[in-house]
Each structure stands twice: as structure tokens, then as C-alpha cells.
Amino acid sequence: LATIVKELVDDTYMYSESISRIDMADVEDADIVFIGIFTFAAVRGYELADHLRAHGRGLVVLGGLHASMNCAEAARHCDYVLLGEGDETIRAFVEAVGRGERPDFPGLAWMEGEELRSTGYPPPPERFETIADRNLVHNYSKMVGHSTLWPQVHASRGCPHNCDYCALVRHFGRRVRTRSPENVVADIRESIRFFHRGHVRLAKDLWLTDDNFFADRDWAMSVLRAIVDSGIRYRFNVQARYEVGFDDEMLDLLRQAGFFELDLGIEFLDDASFATYHKKSTRQEIIDAIQEHFIITQGIGIELHPENITPRTLHILKEAGITKLPNLYALKTEYKKLDIERERLSAQYSEAKQKLKEYGIVKQNVDSILRTAPGKEHMQER
């Protein structure tokens, strides 16, 4: 969203407290401050919004999943709440303020005295192919050398399922919308380039953050083929439902593209809970999918309600190889590979450093020759 705003207002910048401290003086001087919040960060987001309304000079706008779904709460801490996905509405908001007009379009909520006003949810954007300018995030380029931070790309929105506990469907809708495979690959390239520029990273893993990457199978296959054809050599992981474990063609293409991990959302392991929350799964289907195709290396955490914690259920989990503990052998193997890679990169770095030193000496010698004093060459000829 910051990249979209940057197209309209050159003086656009972004802060993330996950990466660095906020320069509050800079933010207080802004004409418009957009604050995106998830539920876990809502309290902190409200604190910042309250502070900026009291000490800043511009409009304060809250948005994101939590603010959209709890706009009556969020509206008490800001001038406006931007509802839903902001790819189009954030542009309309900035343009309206730039014209000196009060924003008035679908996708807004605000307080008038003690009464909540809203223009309703906006229609979801059909195209969202803006590749983020990651340089807009304060100090991000300095932090990406840490292997605990992974490059991320989001390629699709929406989910056709209707699980009661999931906020995704309510926020993004049940219709799956996608970016073109070419655009996804371009974003992957840019993300990898940004993370490796000026850094030697041990971890070469990128997370496709889609909530259900395989919801549109044909599109997912086309993205995987585009990654394979691109020649990108990297490791990827993505979230998935258990059904992908029965799709041999998809699994083979995932392997070809460099995917090393699928994060399965299971949530429960008793059929009654699946039915209660309208998740179309059964315990046996999940176990069959895991046993047929997956090697559990990082562990699978499953939410068990108290009434489900019985010797029989725990025995089923154990027999299926499902545990909250990681596979220590797999971890040791992975660490060994990373250590070998670290030694290789360290040797390359030392060799490059030595070559630079040698080039520096050669440059000094050449420079000293070129800086020969005027007339000296004539003296040497005589």
C-alpha cells in the first residue's frame, strides 16, 4: 500500500515496529498517517493512533484485518477506518484529501459524535499486481541480513471454504483472486534480490504467504511451472490444506520448483469439531494424506479440545507420526547443510576480499604512474 501511495505522493515512508523504532517526530509531521493492524497488535495500534491524533497535524486512518472487522471499536481511535482491502480505496482516499474534499466512497467508517457512520465494504480489487518497494520500509534493508527474516510474497486472496473460525473468508471473500504467474515470479525475483543485496544469507528460503495457495489448482500449477521455467534456484514454503497430499502431479511440481515445506492447517483432529466449525475434513483423511506423502520434520501442532484428549486420540496421533516436537535428526541434518553452506560462502567471501585488496594495490600503482609530476617524463628521456 505504501508503494501505491508513493505513486501519488513522493514524500511517502513506512515504519514497522517489527523492524525498527518509529521516528515519531517524522510521523507527527505527516499529512496522513495510515496504520494497519492485526488483532495481536491492535492495542499498540490504538496507542499510536491516539498519540498521533493528540500530537500530529494530519489525518489518522486505521485499516487492516482487525480494524475492518471491528470498525466500531477502531473508529474511536482515528479519523477514518479504511475497510477491506486497500489497494484501490487508499488511492481514492489520498486523492480526495489532496483535492481538499472529504473522502466519500465505499470502504469507509468514522464516528460522528457517538454514532458510527459507514459507507459499507468496498468491492474487492480484481487486480493487485503492485510489486512492493521494500526500500520504503525504514531500516528494512539493514535487517534482511538476519536469516530469521525471510523474503515473502503474497500471490492470491480469498478462499472457497467456509470454516467458521477463519477470518479470511469474511475479509477477503470466498472468490479466489490471483496475480498473474509472471507477476508472481517478478515479485519473487525482486524479493530475493532485496534480501541478498549486500548480505551473505545462510537461509535461502522464501515464504509464499497465501492462506490457501492451492484453492485454484490450475492457477497454482501455472505459478509453479513459471517458477520452474524462470530458473530461480531457491527454497520455498507455503500454507496448504491436507488435500494436496493426494495430488501427485502437484506434489511433483512443488518439488521441481524448490518447495521444501508445506504448512498444513489442521486445527482439530476429531470429526465432531470439523462438523461443528464447517471444515470439510475427517481425521482419517488427514492422517492418510500425511502418511502417504509427507515427512514431518518441524512437527505439527494440532488444537485438541479438553474432551478430545483421550488415550485413544493420543495413540492415533502417535501412530500417525504427529507430534509437537520437531524431528531432531532432520534438524541436525539441516543444520549440517547450513554449516557447510556457511563455510563455502565464508571461503568465497575471503577470496573476494583478497582479490579486492590486490586490485587496490594495482590501482594505487597505476594511480602513482598517472600522477607523474609535469616535466618529469622529459627529464627521464634526457
C-alpha positions in Angstrom: 0.0 0.0 0.0 2.9 2.4 0.7 4.1 1.7 -2.8 0.7 2.7 -4.2 0.7 5.9 -2.2 4.2 6.6 -3.3 2.9 6.8 -6.9 0.7 9.7 -5.8 2.8 11.4 -3.1 6.6 11.3 -3.4 7.1 12.0 0.3 5.9 8.6 1.4 7.6 6.4 4.0 6.7 3.4 6.1 7.7 2.3 9.6 7.3 -1.2 11.2 8.0 -1.7 14.8 8.8 -5.3 13.9 11.9 -3.9 12.2 12.9 -0.6 13.9 11.7 2.2 16.2 9.4 4.8 14.8 10.7 8.3 14.3 7.7 9.9 16.0 8.7 13.4 15.0 8.6 12.4 11.3 5.2 10.7 11.6 3.7 13.6 13.6 4.6 15.9 10.7 2.7 13.7 8.1 -0.5 14.9 6.3 -2.0 11.4 6.5 -0.9 8.5 8.7 -2.2 5.0 7.8 -1.9 2.4 10.5 -2.5 -1.3 9.6 -3.4 -3.6 12.5 -3.9 -7.3 13.1 -5.6 -8.4 16.4 -2.4 -9.1 18.2 -1.2 -5.6 17.5 -4.5 -3.8 17.9 -3.8 -2.3 21.4 -0.5 -0.9 20.2 -2.1 0.4 17.0 -4.7 2.3 19.1 -2.0 3.7 21.3 -0.2 5.1 18.3 -3.4 6.4 16.7 -4.4 8.2 19.9 -0.9 9.7 20.3 -0.9 11.0 16.7 -4.4 12.5 16.9 -3.3 14.4 20.0 0.2 15.4 18.8 0.2 15.1 15.0 -1.0 17.5 12.4 -2.6 15.1 9.9 -5.4 12.7 9.5 -5.1 9.3 11.2 -6.5 6.3 9.4 -6.7 2.7 10.7 -7.1 -0.3 8.4 -6.2 -3.9 8.1 -7.9 -7.1 9.2 -8.7 -6.2 12.8 -9.8 -2.6 12.1 -12.0 -3.7 9.2 -13.8 -6.4 11.2 -14.1 -4.3 14.4 -14.6 -0.9 12.8 -16.9 0.3 15.7 -14.0 -0.2 18.1 -11.3 1.1 15.8 -13.2 4.2 14.7 -13.0 5.6 18.3 -9.2 5.9 17.8 -8.9 7.6 14.4 -10.4 9.9 11.9 -11.4 7.2 9.5 -11.3 3.4 9.2 -10.4 2.1 5.7 -12.4 -1.1 5.3 -11.4 -4.2 3.5 -8.5 -4.4 1.0 -6.9 -1.0 0.5 -5.3 -1.3 -3.0 -7.9 0.9 -4.6 -9.5 2.8 -1.6 -6.2 4.1 -0.3 -5.6 5.7 -3.6 -9.1 7.3 -3.6 -8.6 8.5 0.0 -5.3 10.2 -0.8 -6.7 11.8 -4.0 -9.8 13.2 -2.1 -7.7 14.7 0.6 -5.4 16.2 -2.0 -8.3 17.9 -3.6 -9.4 19.3 -0.2 -12.5 17.1 -0.2 -14.0 14.9 2.5 -13.5 11.2 1.4 -16.8 9.7 0.3 -16.7 6.3 -1.3 -17.5 2.6 -0.3 -15.0 1.4 2.2 -15.0 4.0 5.0 -16.2 4.1 8.6 -16.0 7.0 11.1 -17.5 8.4 14.2 -19.9 11.3 14.3 -20.2 12.1 18.0 -21.1 8.8 19.5 -22.6 7.4 16.3 -20.8 5.1 13.9 -21.1 6.0 10.2 -20.1 3.8 7.3 -20.2 3.6 3.6 -20.0 -0.2 3.7 -17.4 -2.6 2.4 -15.9 -1.8 -1.0 -15.9 -4.4 -3.8 -12.6 -6.4 -3.7 -9.9 -5.3 -6.2 -9.7 -7.6 -9.2 -6.0 -6.7 -9.9 -3.4 -6.3 -7.2 -0.1 -6.7 -9.0 1.8 -3.9 -7.5 5.3 -5.2 -6.5 6.2 -3.6 -3.2 9.1 -1.2 -3.0 10.7 -2.7 0.1 13.1 0.2 0.4 10.1 2.3 1.6 10.2 0.5 5.0 12.6 2.2 7.4 15.8 0.2 8.1 14.4 -2.9 6.4 17.4 -3.2 4.1 19.7 -3.2 7.1 17.7 -6.0 8.8 17.4 -8.5 6.0 20.9 -9.9 6.5 19.4 -11.8 9.5 18.5 -15.3 8.5 15.5 -15.2 10.8 13.8 -12.8 8.4 12.6 -14.5 5.2 11.6 -12.9 1.9 7.8 -13.0 1.5 5.4 -12.8 -1.5 1.6 -12.9 -1.4 0.1 -14.2 -4.7 -3.6 -14.8 -4.2 -6.5 -13.7 -2.0 -9.8 -15.4 -0.9 -10.8 -19.0 -0.1 -13.7 -21.0 -1.3 -14.2 -22.8 2.0 -16.4 -21.6 4.8 -14.7 -22.6 8.1 -16.5 -20.7 10.9 -13.3 -19.8 12.9 -11.5 -18.3 10.0 -11.4 -14.5 9.4 -10.0 -14.9 5.9 -13.3 -15.6 4.2 -15.1 -12.7 5.9 -12.3 -10.3 5.0 -11.2 -11.5 1.5 -14.3 -13.3 0.4 -14.9 -16.8 -1.0 -13.9 -16.0 -4.5 -10.3 -16.7 -5.2 -8.5 -13.8 -6.9 -4.9 -14.2 -8.2 -1.9 -12.4 -9.6 -0.5 -13.5 -12.9 2.2 -16.1 -12.8 4.6 -13.7 -14.5 3.9 -11.0 -11.9 4.4 -13.5 -9.0 7.8 -14.6 -10.4 8.8 -11.0 -10.9 8.0 -10.3 -7.2 9.9 -13.4 -6.1 12.9 -12.2 -8.0 12.7 -8.7 -6.5 12.2 -10.0 -3.0 15.3 -12.3 -3.3 17.4 -9.5 -4.8 16.4 -7.2 -1.9 17.2 -9.7 0.8 20.6 -10.7 -0.7 21.8 -7.2 -1.7 24.9 -6.6 0.4 24.3 -9.6 2.6 25.5 -13.1 2.9 22.5 -15.1 4.0 22.6 -18.7 5.2 18.9 -19.1 4.9 17.7 -19.1 1.3 14.0 -19.6 2.0 11.0 -17.6 0.7 7.5 -17.8 2.2 4.6 -17.6 -0.2 2.1 -16.2 2.4 -1.1 -17.2 0.7 -3.7 -18.5 3.1 -4.7 -21.2 0.6 -2.3 -21.3 -2.4 -4.0 -24.4 -3.9 -7.6 -23.1 -3.8 -7.4 -22.5 -7.6 -5.5 -25.6 -8.7 -5.0 -24.6 -12.4 -3.5 -21.2 -11.3 -1.3 -22.8 -8.7 0.1 -25.2 -11.3 0.8 -22.4 -13.7 2.7 -20.4 -11.0 4.8 -23.5 -10.1 5.6 -24.0 -13.8 6.5 -20.4 -14.1 8.9 -20.7 -11.1 10.5 -23.8 -12.7 10.8 -22.1 -16.1 12.3 -19.0 -14.5 15.5 -20.8 -13.5 15.2 -19.4 -9.9 17.0 -21.7 -7.5 15.7 -21.1 -4.1 13.7 -22.9 -1.3 10.0 -22.1 -0.8 7.3 -22.9 1.7 3.6 -22.3 1.6 0.4 -22.9 3.6 -1.8 -25.7 2.4 -4.8 -27.9 3.2 -4.3 -31.6 3.6 -5.9 -32.5 0.2 -2.7 -31.5 -1.6 -1.2 -34.7 -0.2 -3.4 -36.7 -2.6 -2.3 -34.7 -5.7 0.7 -36.4 -7.0 1.1 -34.1 -10.0 1.0 -31.0 -7.7 3.5 -32.6 -5.3 5.9 -33.4 -8.1 5.7 -29.9 -9.4 6.3 -28.4 -5.9 9.4 -30.5 -5.7 10.7 -29.3 -9.1 10.0 -25.7 -8.1 12.1 -25.9 -4.9 9.4 -26.2 -2.2 10.7 -27.9 0.9 7.9 -27.4 3.3 4.1 -27.3 3.4 2.4 -25.8 6.4 -0.8 -27.7 6.9 -3.7 -26.1 8.7 -5.4 -28.9 10.7 -6.9 -27.2 13.7 -8.7 -30.2 15.1 -8.5 -34.0 15.0 -12.0 -35.1 15.9 -14.7 -35.3 13.4 -17.3 -33.6 15.6 -15.2 -30.4 15.7 -14.8 -30.4 12.0 -18.5 -30.7 11.5 -19.3 -28.0 14.2 -17.0 -25.4 12.5 -17.9 -26.4 8.9 -14.5 -27.6 8.0 -14.8 -30.3 5.3 -12.3 -32.7 6.7 -12.1 -36.0 8.6 -9.4 -37.3 10.9 -8.7 -40.3 8.7 -8.4 -38.3 5.5 -5.8 -36.0 7.1 -3.8 -38.9 8.6 -3.9 -40.7 5.2 -2.6 -37.6 3.4 0.2 -37.1 5.9 1.3 -40.8 5.9 1.2 -41.1 2.1 3.4 -38.2 1.1 4.7 -36.1 4.0 7.8 -36.4 6.2 7.2 -34.5 9.4 10.4 -32.5 10.1 9.2 -29.5 12.0 6.2 -31.0 13.9 2.5 -30.4 13.5 0.7 -28.6 16.3 -3.0 -29.6 16.5 -5.6 -27.9 18.7 -7.2 -30.5 20.9 -10.2 -29.6 23.0 -10.2 -31.0 26.6 -12.8 -33.6 25.8 -10.7 -34.9 22.9 -7.6 -35.5 25.0 -8.1 -39.2 25.5 -5.6 -42.2 25.3 -7.2 -43.3 22.1 -6.8 -39.9 20.4 -3.2 -39.6 21.6 -2.4 -43.1 20.4 -3.8 -42.2 16.9 -1.6 -39.1 16.8 1.5 -41.1 17.8 0.8 -43.8 15.3 0.4 -41.2 12.5 3.8 -39.6 13.5 2.2 -36.4 14.5 3.9 -34.6 17.4 4.6 -31.1 18.6 8.3 -31.9 18.9 10.5 -31.5 15.8 12.3 -34.4 14.3 15.8 -33.9 15.9 17.6 -36.0 13.2 16.1 -33.9 10.4 17.0 -30.7 12.2 20.6 -31.8 12.7 20.8 -32.8 9.1 19.5 -29.3 8.1 21.9 -27.6 10.4 24.8 -29.6 9.0 23.8 -28.5 5.4 23.7 -24.8 6.6 27.1 -25.1 8.3 28.6 -26.5 5.1 27.0 -23.6 3.1 28.3 -21.1 5.7 31.9 -22.4 5.2 31.6 -22.3 1.4 30.2 -18.7 1.5 32.9 -17.7 4.0 35.6 -19.0 1.8 34.1 -17.2 -1.2 34.0 -14.0 0.8 37.6 -14.3 1.9 38.7 -15.0 -1.7 36.8 -12.0 -3.0 38.2 -9.8 -0.2 41.8 -10.8 -1.1 41.1 -10.0 -4.8 39.8 -6.6 -3.9 42.9 -6.0 -1.8 45.1 -7.0 -4.7 43.1 -4.8 -7.1 43.5 -1.9 -4.7 47.3 -2.3 -4.7 47.3 -2.4 -8.5 45.1 0.7 -8.6 47.5 2.5 -6.3 50.4 1.7 -8.6 48.6 2.8 -11.7 47.4 6.0 -10.0 51.0 6.8 -8.9 52.2 6.4 -12.5 49.4 8.5 -13.9 50.2 11.2 -11.3 53.8 11.7 -12.5 54.8 15.3 -12.0 54.7 17.6 -15.1 58.0 17.7 -17.0 59.4 14.7 -15.1 58.9 12.4 -18.1 61.0 14.7 -20.2 63.8 14.6 -17.6 63.8 10.8 -17.8 64.1 10.9 -21.6 67.2 13.1 -21.4 
